[in-house]
Amino acid sequence: MKKYATITVSLILFIATLIIISTAGYCEETRNIRYVGGSGEGNYSSIQDAIDESIEGDTIFVYSGVFYGCININKSLNLIGENKESTIIVYNNNLGPLIDVISIVASNVSISGFTIKDGPISGIRIDGFENCDIYQNIIDKNSIGIWIRLSNNSNIYNNTISNNSITGISINKILPAYEGELCSENIVIYHNNFINNTQHAKDECASIWSYYNEGNYWDNYSGLDKNNDGIGDESYISEEGNIIDEYPLMMPYVGNLRIKEFYIDEGQLYLMLIIGLIVASLFVLPIGYFWYRKYYKVKK
């Protein structure tokens, strides 16, 4: 009896050991973090080198500094900058012909915490993949800020997209030779600040421009917020880009909705002017008539 008990306990311990070993190996593989910049031992000096040596599912953390594109992300990764104001990826015109600062050619990619600038074609290009999240970045002074040629189930949120010379965000249909046109599906865009772009956005694929009744900030939106909830009373509708944002923000998004404190409600202004004129007339006319009767007629 003791023999069987000993065998049973040994089997239990053996199986438990296998589970612990396999679980530890799994965690180590899926939580691998590679560092770029900084002074730590083994840190990469180049973002592209860290990407090339990474495996699927890795996180690449980039310390503050200036780094140079053009960067090609060809596997599922999380690319995280230390601070979006001071972790800067700038296009390097010595790397060849006109290309993008960052090109994504893989699914399940996220990019956050960077300033991405000076791309002669685009700051970020997503080309034919899905589940890509672009958030908490500054996309500045590119030709196209974010260019989505084809992507499904992707989210663009909480970015400042500014000073791009062609378009802030461009979402395009593609026309492959072997079939009809293809369009991105389920692209959700919200809590972004569109500031001083030649054209804020262009959308050929009927993307979703809000999330839970909160949209984006557009610096050319002229609507009012009469109920002071931080969201415009009328939709933002672009003249050329086929954009309808039903819940435009009144102020740039900084982690929460803000109320625009000073704006002119033209309808209310005209109403107040009319009421003021009526009230003034009610006071002035009797006084004028009194003076006329008392002085003018007496002198005559």
Residue pairs with C-beta under 8 A, 6 or more apart in sequence:
29 55
29 57
30 57
31 59
32 54
32 55
32 57
32 58
32 59
33 58
33 59
33 60
33 61
34 44
34 50
34 53
34 54
34 58
34 59
34 60
34 61
35 42
35 43
35 44
35 50
35 60
35 61
35 62
35 63
36 43
36 44
36 45
36 46
36 47
36 50
36 60
36 61
36 62
36 63
36 67
37 43
37 44
37 45
37 62
37 63
37 64
37 65
37 67
38 63
43 63
44 50
44 53
46 67
47 60
47 62
47 67
47 71
47 79
47 89
48 71
48 72
50 60
51 60
51 71
51 72
51 73
51 74
51 75
51 77
51 79
54 60
54 75
54 77
55 75
56 75
56 76
56 77
57 76
57 77
58 77
58 78
59 77
59 78
59 80
60 77
60 78
60 79
60 80
61 80
61 82
62 79
62 80
62 81
62 82
62 87
62 113
62 114
63 82
63 87
64 81
64 82
64 83
64 86
64 87
65 86
65 87
65 88
66 88
66 90
67 87
67 88
67 89
67 90
68 89
68 90
68 91
68 92
68 95
69 89
69 90
69 91
69 92
69 95
69 100
69 101
69 102
69 116
69 119
70 91
70 92
70 95
70 96
70 99
70 100
70 101
70 102
70 103
71 89
71 101
71 102
71 103
72 103
72 105
73 79
73 102
73 103
73 104
73 105
73 106
73 109
74 105
74 106
75 106
76 106
76 107
76 108
76 109
77 106
77 109
77 110
78 109
78 110
79 109
79 110
79 111
79 112
79 114
80 110
80 112
80 113
81 87
81 112
81 113
81 114
81 137
82 113
83 113
84 112
84 113
84 114
84 115
84 136
84 137
84 138
85 115
85 138
86 115
87 113
87 114
87 115
88 114
88 115
88 116
88 117
89 101
89 102
89 114
89 115
89 116
89 117
90 101
90 117
90 118
91 101
91 117
91 118
91 119
91 120
91 142
93 120
98 120
98 121
99 120
99 121
100 119
100 121
100 122
100 123
100 124
100 125
100 147
101 116
101 117
101 118
101 119
101 122
101 123
101 124
101 142
102 111
102 116
102 123
102 124
102 125
103 124
103 125
103 127
104 111
104 124
104 125
104 126
104 127
104 129
104 132
105 127
105 128
105 129
106 129
107 129
107 130
107 131
107 132
108 130
108 131
108 132
109 129
109 131
109 132
109 133
110 132
110 133
110 134
110 135
111 124
111 133
111 134
111 135
111 137
112 133
112 134
112 135
112 136
112 137
113 136
113 137
114 137
114 138
115 137
115 138
115 140
116 123
116 124
116 137
116 138
116 139
116 140
116 142
117 123
117 138
117 139
117 140
117 141
117 142
118 141
118 142
119 142
119 143
119 144
120 142
120 143
121 142
121 143
121 144
121 147
122 142
122 143
122 144
122 145
122 146
122 147
122 170
123 139
123 140
123 142
123 144
123 145
123 146
123 164
124 134
124 139
124 145
124 146
124 147
125 146
125 147
125 148
125 149
126 132
126 146
126 147
126 148
126 149
126 150
126 151
126 154
127 149
127 150
127 151
128 149
128 150
128 151
129 150
129 151
130 151
130 152
130 153
130 154
131 152
131 153
131 154
132 151
132 154
133 154
133 155
133 156
133 157
134 146
134 154
134 155
134 156
134 157
134 159
135 155
135 156
135 157
135 158
135 159
136 158
136 159
137 159
137 160
138 159
138 160
138 162
139 145
139 146
139 159
139 160
139 161
139 162
139 164
139 168
140 160
140 161
140 162
140 163
140 164
141 162
141 163
141 164
141 165
142 164
142 165
143 164
143 165
143 166
144 164
144 166
144 167
144 168
144 169
144 170
145 161
145 162
145 164
145 167
145 168
145 169
145 197
146 156
146 159
146 161
146 168
146 169
146 170
147 169
147 170
147 172
148 154
148 169
148 170
148 171
148 172
148 184
148 187
149 172
149 174
150 174
150 182
150 183
150 184
151 184
151 187
152 184
152 185
152 186
152 187
153 185
153 186
154 184
154 186
154 187
154 188
155 187
155 188
155 189
156 169
156 187
156 188
156 189
156 190
156 192
157 188
157 189
157 190
157 191
157 192
157 211
158 191
158 192
158 253
158 255
159 192
159 193
160 192
160 193
160 195
160 252
161 168
161 169
161 192
161 193
161 194
161 195
161 197
161 200
162 168
162 193
162 194
162 195
162 196
162 197
163 195
163 196
163 197
164 197
164 198
165 198
166 198
166 199
167 197
167 198
167 199
167 200
167 201
167 202
167 241
168 194
168 197
168 199
168 200
168 201
169 189
169 192
169 200
169 201
169 202
169 203
170 201
170 202
171 184
171 187
171 201
171 202
171 203
171 204
171 205
171 207
172 202
172 204
172 205
173 181
173 182
173 183
173 204
173 205
174 181
174 182
175 181
175 182
176 182
183 204
183 205
183 206
184 205
184 207
185 205
186 208
187 205
187 207
187 208
188 207
188 208
188 211
189 201
189 207
189 208
189 209
189 216
190 208
190 209
190 210
190 211
190 214
190 215
190 216
191 211
191 214
191 216
191 249
191 253
192 216
192 217
192 253
193 216
193 217
193 219
193 252
193 253
194 200
194 201
194 216
194 217
194 218
194 219
195 217
195 219
195 252
196 219
199 238
199 240
199 241
200 218
200 220
200 238
200 241
200 243
201 238
201 241
201 243
202 240
202 241
202 242
202 243
203 209
203 241
203 242
203 243
204 242
206 242
209 215
209 216
209 243
209 244
209 245
209 246
210 216
210 245
210 246
210 247
213 231
213 247
214 231
214 247
214 249
214 257
215 231
215 236
215 245
215 246
215 247
215 248
215 249
216 236
216 245
216 248
216 249
216 253
217 248
217 249
217 250
217 251
217 252
217 253
218 236
218 245
218 248
221 232
221 236
221 248
221 250
223 232
223 233
223 234
223 236
223 248
224 232
224 233
224 234
224 263
224 265
225 231
225 232
225 233
225 250
225 259
225 260
225 263
226 233
226 265
227 233
228 259
229 257
229 259
230 249
230 250
230 251
230 257
230 258
230 259
230 260
231 247
231 248
231 249
231 250
231 257
232 247
232 248
232 249
232 250
235 244
235 245
235 246
235 247
235 248
236 243
236 244
236 245
236 248
237 243
237 244
237 245
238 244
249 257
249 258
250 258
250 259
250 260
250 263
251 257
251 258
251 259
251 260
252 258
